[in-house]
Amino acid sequence: MTTSSLDLASLLCSRLCHDMLSPVGALSNGLELLADEKDPEMRKRCFELLEQSAKTSADKLRFFRLAFGAAGGFGDLVPVAEARTLVDALIGNNGRIEAKWALGSDALPKPAIKTLLNLALIGIEALVRGGVLELAAENKDGASEIVVRAAGAKIAFDPAVGEALEGKVTGADLSSRTAPAAMLYELAESLGGGLQFALTADALVMGAVLPQG
């Protein structure tokens, strides 16, 4: 692993920790409240909040395991239903985003699944006021083709993330926010593929073509 790879791995770990801090912190706070609370109705509410925080934590861990990690429990091909379950769970925790899927293959190579999940994550973060997340993926002519479109009343897309998708953010300029996009660029480049994105006032469209070797 090169120094650059070590830096990228460290930033991805920082990103994971940042995203997990809120639900795990809610679990800790809920347990503290439960220890001091005597009222039955309030205790019931505490248990509901603990259950919700635990589900959110588990959903995010499963998502990041495949989006960022090696996901050793899978082979070279990953069922697209797995990616759909992970994204739907993440959106379900958000509550303001509707997912629409168009999947032309039952399974995709692991790099394509990682790309689909990370583009979905970028799309979810762009929909700060909610909206529709459209996801399409298929194997075609020896390559995996992926398209993710986020459309809503307000699109919040950090230009630095776009630059990272284009391979223009490296080294000291990388951050935990841009690291997933930088990882996608390196992954696509290593496979001889490419990434694209287009941004308008009400939509962010991202795509990837990844040769299958």
VEXGUKE-429322 format. One line per field, with one value per residue: y, x, z of N, C-alpha, C, CB in turn; residue in three letters. Coordinates in steps of 0.001 Angstrom, whole numbers. Atoms other than C-alpha are relative to their C-alpha. Last residue first. Glycine has a CB too. Example, Ala and Ser with C-alpha at 12.3 -4.5 7.8 and 13.67 -1.06 7.14 Angstrom:
<rs>
nyy -1190, -1190
nxx -820, 890
nzz -60, 0
cayy -1060, -4500
caxx 13670, 12300
cazz 7140, 7800
cyy 1090, 1200
cxx -770, 900
czz 730, 0
cbyy 462, 27
cbxx 414, -992
cbzz -1415, 1246
res SER, ALA
</rs>
This chain:
<rs>
nyy 739, 1151, 1262, 766, 1161, 726, 1260, 592, 1287, 430, 1403, 923, -590, -1099, -662, -1253, -595, -1273, -576, -1436, -593, -526, 947, 1284, -89, -19, 1305, 939, -354, 417, 1455, 283, -329, 1009, 1293, 296, -227, 1119, -85, 928, -649, -817, -359, 1039, -257, -1253, 281, -181, 970, 1301, 32, 132, 1391, 817, 63, -648, 815, -473, 928, -638, -1451, -549, -1155, -577, -1357, -438, -1388, -462, -1382, -375, -1071, 210, 28, -162, 463, 1232, 726, 992, 810, 1025, 576, 1332, 87, 1165, -225, -533, -285, -1176, -1202, -194, -482, -1380, -790, -171, -1021, -1296, -427, -297, -1260, -1053, -166, -708, -1416, -753, 149, -840, -146, 550, 1209, 894, 915, 640, 890, 692, 680, 1174, 339, -1044, -273, -1420, -752, 150, -976, -1311, -155, -222, -1384, -925, 66, -658, -1443, -385, -109, -1402, -206, -310, -582, -1028, 414, 125, 999, 1351, 819, 1120, 1104, -386, -1197, 314, 1224, -364, -773, 928, 892, -721, -259, 1257, 368, -922, 358, 1253, -302, -735, 934, 908, -755, -224, 1266, 207, -875, 585, 1142, -539, -505, 1091, -30, 913, -213, -948, 335, 1159, -426, -862, 870, 705, -935, -307, 1198, 69, -965, 632, 1072, -430, -687, 872, 357, -1203, -386, 981, -230, -1217, 353, 770, -952, -742, 906, 170, -1248, -82, 937, -564, -1053, -1201, -1205
nxx -1242, -56, -258, -1119, -153, -1275, -49, -1330, -55, -1384, -384, 906, 600, 888, 753, 545, 1102, 495, 1138, 80, 1319, 60, 718, -700, -1235, 344, 555, -1116, -830, 697, -99, -1364, -35, 745, -683, -311, 1170, 915, 630, 1083, 1279, 415, -941, -910, -265, -728, -1402, -796, 485, -531, -1407, -59, 366, -1185, -858, -1284, -1099, -1221, -1112, -1310, 187, 771, 789, 636, 522, 727, 464, 713, 431, 1087, -261, -1242, -1170, 268, -1165, 84, -1261, 55, -1214, 186, -1284, 35, 201, 725, 1421, 109, 1428, 350, -491, 802, 1320, -179, -274, 1268, 721, -607, 299, 1425, 231, -585, 888, 1187, -319, -101, -1299, -1038, -1230, 217, -773, 55, -1136, 74, -1044, 568, -912, 605, -493, 432, 1429, 110, -378, 1080, 1023, -580, -55, 1365, 378, -825, 400, 1304, -218, -702, 1013, 410, 1378, 865, 1281, -301, -937, 517, 1056, -493, 1223, -284, -851, -1385, -363, -106, -789, -1413, -246, 122, -1159, -1176, 174, -211, -1414, -750, 259, -702, -1432, -215, 210, -1146, -1131, 268, -244, -1452, -525, 414, -890, -1284, 161, 145, 1335, 881, 1431, 547, -477, 738, 1353, -114, -276, 1222, 881, -594, 112, 1400, 159, -618, 849, 1334, -18, 507, 1385, 840, 167, 866, 1350, 499, 308, 1237, 1093, 188, 639, 1388, 714, 153, 1055, 1254, 354, -805, 858
nzz 132, -883, 691, -556, 875, 29, 708, -44, 697, 107, 133, -684, -1188, 340, -1057, 518, -756, 507, -705, -245, 201, 1351, 853, -74, 779, 1419, 344, 72, 1152, 1217, 89, 453, 1428, 765, 124, 1396, 851, -212, -1313, -298, 290, -1137, -1045, -476, -1417, -146, -303, 1213, 981, -413, 400, 1453, 259, -278, 1191, -248, 512, -663, 146, -189, -42, -1107, 414, -1181, 172, -1193, 27, -1195, 204, -898, -962, -739, 896, 1423, 733, 777, 161, 1072, 110, 1020, 373, 607, 1434, 482, -268, -1358, -152, 811, -681, -1208, 393, 439, -1200, -704, 758, -295, -1368, -112, 707, -827, -1153, 474, 235, -1250, -656, 584, -774, -1342, -267, 1145, -55, 1312, 481, 1154, 915, 635, 1327, 931, -27, 334, -1187, -966, 342, -276, -1455, -471, 326, -778, -1404, -113, 83, -1223, -1051, -27, 441, -1145, 382, 997, 1026, 1360, 30, 235, 97, 897, -415, -264, 759, 1418, 147, 127, 1219, 1127, -29, 500, 1434, 712, -107, 845, 1396, 260, 127, 1240, 1103, 21, 542, 1420, 694, 37, 1050, 1263, 216, 440, 1359, 975, 562, -735, 200, -979, -1346, -487, -358, -1181, -1148, -356, -702, -1308, -835, -431, -1093, -1170, -526, -410, -1288, -1055, 295, -27, -1404, -641, 505, -640, -1390, 66, 203, -1252, -953, 434, -281, -1450, -366, 464, -959, 94, 0
cayy -7143, -6074, -2590, 84, 2808, 5322, 7974, 10886, 13190, 16012, 17723, 20895, 23785, 21711, 19469, 16922, 14026, 11567, 8651, 6474, 2993, 1393, -756, 1066, 4391, 3507, 2523, 5604, 7871, 6048, 6408, 10136, 10395, 8557, 10772, 14110, 14553, 12965, 15465, 15442, 18567, 17159, 14447, 14488, 16380, 16615, 12990, 13914, 12489, 14474, 17665, 16954, 16398, 19704, 21442, 20479, 19549, 20833, 20394, 22170, 21406, 17868, 15527, 13061, 10934, 7853, 6035, 2867, 857, -2302, -3388, -6369, -5245, -4375, -5248, -3149, -324, 2368, 4508, 7370, 9368, 11583, 14577, 15696, 19149, 18405, 16172, 16404, 14082, 11366, 11767, 11466, 8330, 6890, 7527, 5641, 2702, 2376, 2593, -98, -2275, -1716, -2615, -5816, -7052, -6830, -9210, -9648, -7344, -4654, -2720, 338, 1640, 4609, 5840, 8419, 10826, 12641, 9862, 9887, 6543, 5005, 6436, 4482, 1345, 1743, 2140, -1045, -3125, -1957, -2841, -6340, -6735, -5987, -9374, -9143, -10780, -11354, -13160, -11646, -12089, -10307, -6914, -5244, -1960, 1438, 861, -2744, -2284, 1299, 158, -2575, -105, 2515, 114, -1134, 2399, 3421, 304, 942, 4567, 3564, 914, 3341, 5956, 3452, 2322, 5928, 6442, 3424, 4804, 8099, 6309, 4247, 7273, 6286, 7812, 7989, 4906, 5411, 8900, 7623, 4772, 7195, 9455, 6550, 5356, 8879, 9118, 5925, 7396, 10720, 9482, 6910, 9403, 11008, 7627, 6469, 9672, 9371, 5781, 6970, 9626, 7056, 4763, 7656, 8586, 4980, 4742, 7875, 6479, 3369, 0
caxx -11571, -15022, -14838, -16322, -18544, -19692, -22390, -23477, -26465, -27183, -30536, -32485, -30140, -28043, -25013, -23440, -21202, -18896, -16723, -14333, -13083, -9679, -10145, -7496, -8932, -12406, -11073, -8866, -11801, -14100, -11579, -11332, -15127, -15062, -12182, -13865, -15644, -12881, -10522, -8056, -6031, -2964, -2609, -5060, -8034, -8185, -9131, -12383, -14528, -12333, -13104, -16816, -16402, -14509, -17427, -19599, -23049, -26122, -29132, -32309, -35891, -34978, -33378, -30554, -29618, -27390, -26199, -24114, -22788, -20788, -18703, -18333, -20931, -23525, -23795, -26489, -27147, -29755, -30457, -32916, -32903, -35955, -36291, -35340, -34381, -30643, -30720, -26982, -26138, -28337, -26666, -23172, -24266, -25806, -22545, -20800, -23189, -23077, -19284, -18945, -21373, -19347, -16092, -17758, -18747, -22494, -25377, -29001, -28628, -30796, -31597, -33831, -34517, -36455, -35598, -37687, -35971, -37418, -37369, -33627, -33516, -35440, -32877, -30106, -32247, -33108, -29417, -28436, -31318, -30622, -26950, -27859, -30442, -27631, -26217, -22419, -20027, -16365, -17413, -19007, -18342, -15016, -16672, -13283, -14414, -15676, -19089, -19502, -18767, -20031, -23589, -23627, -22291, -24868, -27791, -26526, -26187, -29624, -31173, -29510, -30632, -34239, -34240, -32713, -35321, -38124, -36613, -36444, -40094, -41090, -39051, -40889, -44227, -43192, -41880, -38730, -35980, -32422, -30911, -33053, -31691, -28108, -28966, -30561, -27521, -25241, -27511, -27814, -24009, -23922, -26452, -24567, -20971, -21436, -21168, -18034, -16439, -17041, -15562, -12512, -12035, -12279, -9685, -7300, -7748, -7011, -3878, -2703, -3361, -1312, 1492, 1448, 0
cazz -17428, -16427, -17887, -15602, -17048, -14454, -14236, -12122, -12582, -10110, -10487, -9725, -10483, -12860, -12299, -14618, -13650, -15353, -14276, -16244, -16973, -17480, -14388, -12338, -13507, -12241, -8815, -8574, -9437, -7024, -4196, -4896, -4627, -1283, -40, -800, 2537, 4627, 3054, 164, -585, 1182, -1438, -4310, -5720, -9528, -10170, -11937, -9141, -6736, -8657, -8320, -4584, -4361, -6087, -3076, -4314, -2500, -4789, -3730, -4765, -5763, -8264, -7611, -10622, -10394, -13511, -13636, -16580, -15884, -18851, -21163, -23695, -21035, -17356, -15744, -13309, -12756, -9700, -9400, -6163, -5781, -3479, -15, 1176, 1486, -1583, -2346, 550, -953, -4343, -2875, -1025, -4193, -6028, -3225, -3379, -7170, -7206, -4550, -6517, -9692, -7937, -6571, -10006, -10642, -10021, -11088, -14072, -15684, -12526, -12799, -9284, -7948, -4448, -2602, -221, 2776, 5406, 6029, 7866, 4997, 2613, 4328, 4393, 706, -104, 1733, 364, -3183, -2864, -1687, -4451, -6907, -5971, -5636, -8100, -7245, -4089, -1008, 2709, 2344, 1999, 1337, 2851, 1703, 87, 1262, 4949, 4707, 3984, 6648, 9206, 8196, 8556, 11941, 13308, 12024, 13540, 16908, 16860, 16165, 18902, 21386, 20504, 21011, 24333, 25503, 24570, 26654, 29543, 29174, 29338, 32365, 34367, 36242, 34054, 35385, 33704, 30610, 30064, 30183, 27819, 25397, 25441, 24579, 21782, 20410, 20363, 18292, 15859, 15558, 15557, 12798, 9939, 11383, 12133, 8554, 7154, 9374, 8222, 4606, 5386, 6845, 3834, 1481, 3398, 3381, -340, -947, 1187, -986, 0
cyy -855, -880, -1136, -1298, -709, -1140, -626, -1344, -477, -1384, -169, -1465, -991, 516, 1124, 580, 1293, 543, 1304, 389, 1490, 604, 445, -1051, -1339, 6, -77, -1392, -1009, 300, -506, -1507, -289, 248, -1050, -1380, -400, 144, -1209, 231, -910, 677, 798, 516, -1149, 348, 1230, -258, 75, -1100, -1334, -78, -261, -1481, -859, -107, 775, -918, 623, -1075, 741, 1507, 479, 1273, 431, 1452, 270, 1454, 409, 1469, 189, 1083, -61, 35, 56, -368, -1259, -660, -1066, -722, -1143, -417, -1440, 29, -1162, 313, 509, 418, 1268, 1286, 281, 605, 1476, 867, 255, 1127, 1389, 535, 424, 1365, 1100, 240, 814, 1460, 909, -312, 860, 181, -453, -1291, -1031, -879, -515, -785, -677, -588, -1272, -293, 1028, 457, 1500, 740, -71, 1105, 1374, 189, 310, 1452, 1021, 9, 750, 1506, 408, 217, 1474, 190, 180, 716, 1137, -500, -231, -1074, -1441, -886, -1083, -1203, 360, 1202, -330, -1227, 262, 720, -987, -892, 693, 195, -1259, -345, 893, -438, -1255, 280, 681, -977, -865, 745, 146, -1283, -158, 817, -704, -1120, 546, 491, -1059, -70, -1056, 128, 887, -353, -1148, 465, 809, -901, -681, 924, 257, -1233, 0, 925, -693, -1145, 341, 718, -886, -360, 1223, 387, -956, 285, 1204, -461, -717, 957, 714, -905, -139, 1254, 15, -890, 627, 1002, 1242
cxx 56, 1225, 179, 175, 1262, -91, 1380, -25, 1450, -31, 1513, 370, -849, -622, -849, -916, -427, -1045, -403, -1273, 7, -1347, -45, -643, 733, 1248, -327, -487, 1137, 823, -659, 221, 1383, 25, -817, 621, 267, -1247, -908, -547, -1199, -1348, -611, 799, 847, 318, 851, 1481, 788, -469, 642, 1433, 30, -283, 1245, 872, 1298, 1149, 1245, 1076, 1315, -58, -848, -715, -718, -417, -782, -395, -913, -303, -1232, 344, 1311, 1307, -324, 1376, -239, 1367, -198, 1315, -269, 1415, -36, -170, -860, -1452, -294, -1452, -355, 411, -897, -1352, 178, 184, -1361, -635, 566, -335, -1454, -232, 531, -981, -1203, 403, 95, 1330, 984, 1213, -256, 762, -128, 1247, -301, 1126, -784, 998, -681, 375, -501, -1457, -107, 279, -1166, -1015, 542, -37, -1401, -392, 755, -479, -1310, 235, 630, -1090, -385, -1424, -872, -1260, 278, 1086, -582, -1059, 356, -1216, 179, 927, 1474, 458, 204, 902, 1491, 290, -39, 1234, 1233, -113, 297, 1485, 792, -187, 802, 1482, 259, -112, 1254, 1154, -232, 345, 1509, 555, -335, 1008, 1305, -117, -140, -1402, -839, -1510, -628, 402, -791, -1374, 129, 178, -1288, -882, 524, -239, -1421, -100, 591, -860, -1408, -155, -608, -1464, -913, -278, -990, -1428, -556, -426, -1344, -1181, -291, -754, -1477, -779, -257, -1173, -1332, -418, 885
czz -1236, -219, 990, -763, 445, -1014, 44, -693, -11, -637, -70, -121, 772, 1294, -578, 1065, -666, 953, -678, 717, 270, -332, -1459, -897, -27, -879, -1484, -401, -161, -1245, -1278, -139, -581, -1505, -741, -211, -1449, -862, 166, 1400, 276, -226, 1131, 1185, 531, 1453, 203, 237, -1296, -949, 377, -502, -1505, -220, 209, -1265, 144, -393, 623, -75, 169, -54, 1167, -420, 1272, -217, 1284, -192, 1153, -214, 885, 995, 779, -782, -1483, -540, -816, -137, -1063, -213, -968, -390, -457, -1502, -466, 385, 1411, 201, -775, 712, 1192, -383, -342, 1237, 632, -803, 291, 1390, 116, -632, 913, 1135, -469, -225, 1224, 675, -776, 900, 1433, 185, -1116, -126, -1404, -667, -1120, -989, -489, -1440, -1006, 9, -234, 1282, 975, -279, 379, 1515, 519, -246, 839, 1452, 169, 29, 1326, 1044, 87, -515, 1235, -475, -957, -939, -1384, -55, -305, -197, -1041, 186, 147, -815, -1465, -140, -185, -1326, -1155, -20, -582, -1510, -799, 6, -942, -1452, -303, -226, -1341, -1165, -85, -665, -1503, -744, -137, -1168, -1318, -246, -557, -1446, -1102, -597, 727, -61, 1064, 1431, 619, 472, 1286, 1203, 459, 816, 1403, 863, 529, 1218, 1220, 530, 487, 1334, 1084, -191, 130, 1448, 662, -432, 755, 1400, -90, -110, 1313, 969, -346, 394, 1498, 392, -373, 1063, 0
cbyy -847, -816, 119, -288, 408, -550, 193, -145, 115, -11, -605, 185, 1190, -449, 546, -217, 255, -154, 237, 753, -675, -1077, -191, -500, 1086, 1215, -285, -63, 1434, 688, -661, 601, 1482, -42, -520, 1044, 1465, -100, 1335, -1441, 453, 1045, 764, -463, 149, 1113, -809, 1398, 225, -325, 1161, 1163, -324, 231, 1397, -647, -403, 41, -353, 769, 373, -441, -343, 288, 79, -155, 284, -168, 167, -287, 1331, -133, 1232, 1279, -1438, 149, -355, 652, -648, 613, -493, -23, 753, -90, 1276, 1259, -1262, -284, -85, -1207, -1000, 70, -528, -1361, -424, -49, -1010, -1252, -127, -244, -1330, -784, 111, -669, 315, 1507, -1381, -1472, 243, 693, -698, 1069, -1166, 1011, -1034, 369, -171, 1316, 445, 276, -361, -1450, -220, 215, -1103, -1172, 237, -201, -1404, -702, 371, -751, -1327, 446, -848, 1283, -883, -619, -1207, 1344, 399, -348, 553, -826, -602, 877, 1168, -500, -1173, 823, 1330, -633, -752, 1238, 863, -1053, -206, 1445, 101, -1096, 656, 1308, -568, -767, 1237, 783, -1105, -47, 1466, -84, -995, 986, 1077, -830, 1402, 427, -12, 1350, 119, -1195, 540, 1214, -811, -807, 1192, 631, -1165, -16, 1404, -352, -1018, 657, 1268, -1182, -704, 994, 292, -1395, -165, 1195, -536, -1214, 827, 777, -1229, -581, 1170, -7, -1406, 197, 1080, 617, 13
cbxx 209, -1230, 1235, -221, 69, 363, -429, 495, -566, 729, -644, -1366, -835, -1099, 946, -767, 406, -584, 335, 99, -1020, 321, -1410, 27, 914, -864, -1252, 735, 567, -1356, -643, 1030, -376, -1431, 349, 926, -419, -390, -800, 477, -28, 1049, 1115, 945, -1334, -789, 587, -192, -1477, -429, 771, -713, -1406, 482, 417, 721, -241, -173, 243, 73, -943, 582, -890, 1042, -958, 878, -884, 873, -728, 361, 368, 1108, 0, -813, 412, -1012, 618, -436, 364, -517, 798, -941, 1086, -1347, -462, 851, -841, 252, 1517, 148, -664, 986, 1250, -588, -161, 1489, 559, -833, 396, 1505, -141, -678, 1108, 1001, 1140, -354, 621, -350, 1515, 514, 86, -91, 172, -672, 859, -1341, 1535, 587, -364, 629, 1413, -235, -492, 1269, 871, -901, 66, 1473, 233, -1037, 653, 1338, -751, -494, -963, 498, -715, 722, -529, -553, -1088, 957, -952, 1154, -545, 60, -853, -1329, -678, 435, -769, -1415, 62, 270, -1258, -1006, 393, -209, -1498, -495, 527, -785, -1426, 107, 275, -1304, -903, 575, -352, -1535, -103, 548, -1065, -1219, -317, -91, -327, 612, 1513, 230, -734, 889, 1280, -482, -333, 1373, 757, -942, 381, 1484, -251, -699, 831, 913, -80, 444, 1369, 630, -40, 902, 1256, 174, 240, 1278, 883, -57, 622, 1375, 360, 35, 1098, -115, -966
cbzz 1188, -173, -888, 1497, -1529, 1417, -1422, 1449, -1462, 1407, -1235, -519, -381, -1022, 1078, -1355, 1471, -1422, 1496, -1296, 888, -979, 516, 1437, 574, -317, 830, 1348, 155, -96, 1230, 977, -226, 472, 1364, -536, 62, 1477, 167, -146, -1446, 290, -584, -1126, 823, -618, -1082, -541, -282, 1443, 651, -662, 586, 1435, -406, 1233, -1482, 1559, -1497, 1368, 1126, 1315, -1218, 1131, -1224, 1304, -1268, 1282, -1372, 1491, -731, -945, -910, -256, 434, -1155, 1377, -1347, 1360, -1328, 1257, -1242, -734, 666, -671, 132, -301, -1480, 194, 950, -903, -1194, 713, 389, -1474, -278, 1003, -302, -1475, 204, 783, -1121, -1024, 923, -985, 142, 328, -91, -239, -1189, 1385, -1180, 956, -1008, 757, -715, 12, 404, 1335, -1372, 423, 297, -1428, -840, 627, -406, -1527, -335, 554, -899, -1337, 116, 161, -1388, 839, 768, -1045, -1190, -754, -495, 928, 1039, -1086, 538, 1220, 1229, 442, -524, 716, 1205, 43, -29, 1327, 858, -244, 472, 1467, 464, -314, 953, 1280, 18, 40, 1332, 860, -179, 570, 1424, 295, -79, 1179, 1037, -35, 344, -549, 1451, -1490, -206, 66, -920, -1233, -306, -238, -1163, -902, -177, -633, -1219, -465, -290, -1074, -1159, -100, 169, -1341, -1083, 641, -65, -1529, -332, 712, -936, -1268, 365, 251, -1427, -786, 686, -454, -1512, 59, -1392, 1242
res GLY, GLN, PRO, LEU, VAL, ALA, GLY, MET, VAL, LEU, ALA, ASP, ALA, THR, LEU, ALA, PHE, GLN, LEU, GLY, GLY, GLY, LEU, SER, GLU, ALA, LEU, GLU, TYR, LEU, MET, ALA, ALA, PRO, ALA, THR, ARG, SER, SER, LEU, ASP, ALA, GLY, THR, VAL, LYS, GLY, GLU, LEU, ALA, GLU, GLY, VAL, ALA, PRO, ASP, PHE, ALA, ILE, LYS, ALA, GLY, ALA, ALA, ARG, VAL, VAL, ILE, GLU, SER, ALA, GLY, ASP, LYS, ASN, GLU, ALA, ALA, LEU, GLU, LEU, VAL, GLY, GLY, ARG, VAL, LEU, ALA, GLU, ILE, GLY, ILE, LEU, ALA, LEU, ASN, LEU, LEU, THR, LYS, ILE, ALA, PRO, LYS, PRO, LEU, ALA, ASP, SER, GLY, LEU, ALA, TRP, LYS, ALA, GLU, ILE, ARG, GLY, ASN, ASN, GLY, ILE, LEU, ALA, ASP, VAL, LEU, THR, ARG, ALA, GLU, ALA, VAL, PRO, VAL, LEU, ASP, GLY, PHE, GLY, GLY, ALA, ALA, GLY, PHE, ALA, LEU, ARG, PHE, PHE, ARG, LEU, LYS, ASP, ALA, SER, THR, LYS, ALA, SER, GLN, GLU, LEU, LEU, GLU, PHE, CYS, ARG, LYS, ARG, MET, GLU, PRO, ASP, LYS, GLU, ASP, ALA, LEU, LEU, GLU, LEU, GLY, ASN, SER, LEU, ALA, GLY, VAL, PRO, SER, LEU, MET, ASP, HIS, CYS, LEU, ARG, SER, CYS, LEU, LEU, SER, ALA, LEU, ASP, LEU, SER, SER, THR, THR, MET
</rs>
